């Protein structure tokens, strides 16, 4: 099965933000392609966040600048990784490149 990991700066809040709505559209698109979805985030969970398990998206709270992410991403070895902001790509992109063979 193909896996998609989305690394987010915040947990999606579709009832509060346009970004949350767009994130849900991304989930729908990739689920239609029969991909298994994972959402990783280092932010605190808001009471307004979408409960992603209700739409079959696995979640993982990750620590900023922590090598435990390396083991997690290497074990999953996703087909696609999506960064929701450039700053997230700067924080985690190099870890993904080092731990997931192309």
Secondary structure, 3 states (H helix, E strand, C coil): CEEEEEEECCCCCCCCCHHHHHHHHHHHHHHHCCEEEEEEECCCCCCCCCCHHHHCEEEEECCCCCCHHHHHHHHHCCCEEEECCHHHHHHHHHHHHHHCCC
